[in-house]
């Protein structure tokens, strides 16, 4: 059995091709591929990356008896699904070692070949500052615009920007029916950009223009004071005691949030479930 590592480099830079690598340390095998700067807009970036990696896997004769460690980055989401659907053994890891070194070196050589100063290097994974320096270098000469990536083909399809989750304490306005979305109820969030600024709009789940691609909704139905209550499980923003057991829940962990009339119902979901079970047994 061989162990393979799949890594990328250059995804955070607005210019130059992303580097994809497939590496086996023992025996040492190295395969590299590059995403083109642009391609057919009917193909997503995840699909393009998946095709490139699968091509490398075929050249390397990777089998289902091998094991793959894959970077957890968004660029490989399509590959993650493909590996599972095709019966490969794999897991996501924070990449380090030879695969990371090969990918970063290949990306650096690419920009040096374009004329970027060779003495300026990525240090301690400080990608933000390094890409800013690359960006400043690009702006020095208008002809360097030929190195820019086509960000339109790399942008997520619109339907992938819809997220089903639990609403927070805010009352929001549905962008379709214009009615209120009550606190601690299911909500669909749509993320977009306008004039370069990130913005959001919200929908009742029944009003959403498309079925949300991601589902982070954790919904719980419990009994509170003998009445059925529907709530959502959300991270705690401000420490409060559980209304059932009295133990304070610090900021960070998840807890049940619901409304019963004007009352906020809050606490450990399991406490409410047990309380409801005990109430039903007593009845």
TAGIHU-V100416 format. One record per helix or strand of 2 or more residues. SS is the DSSP state (H for helix, E for strand). FROM is the first residue (numbers start at 0). LEN is the number of residues. If there is no record, write none. Layout:
SS	FROM	LEN
SS	FROM	LEN
//
This chain:
E	2	7
E	18	7
E	27	7
H	44	16
E	66	5
H	73	12
E	88	5
H	97	16
H	126	13
H	141	6
H	150	4
H	157	4
E	161	5
E	171	2
E	179	2
E	185	9
E	196	7
H	204	3
E	213	2
E	218	6
E	226	9
E	239	2
E	247	2
E	253	7
E	262	5
H	268	14
//
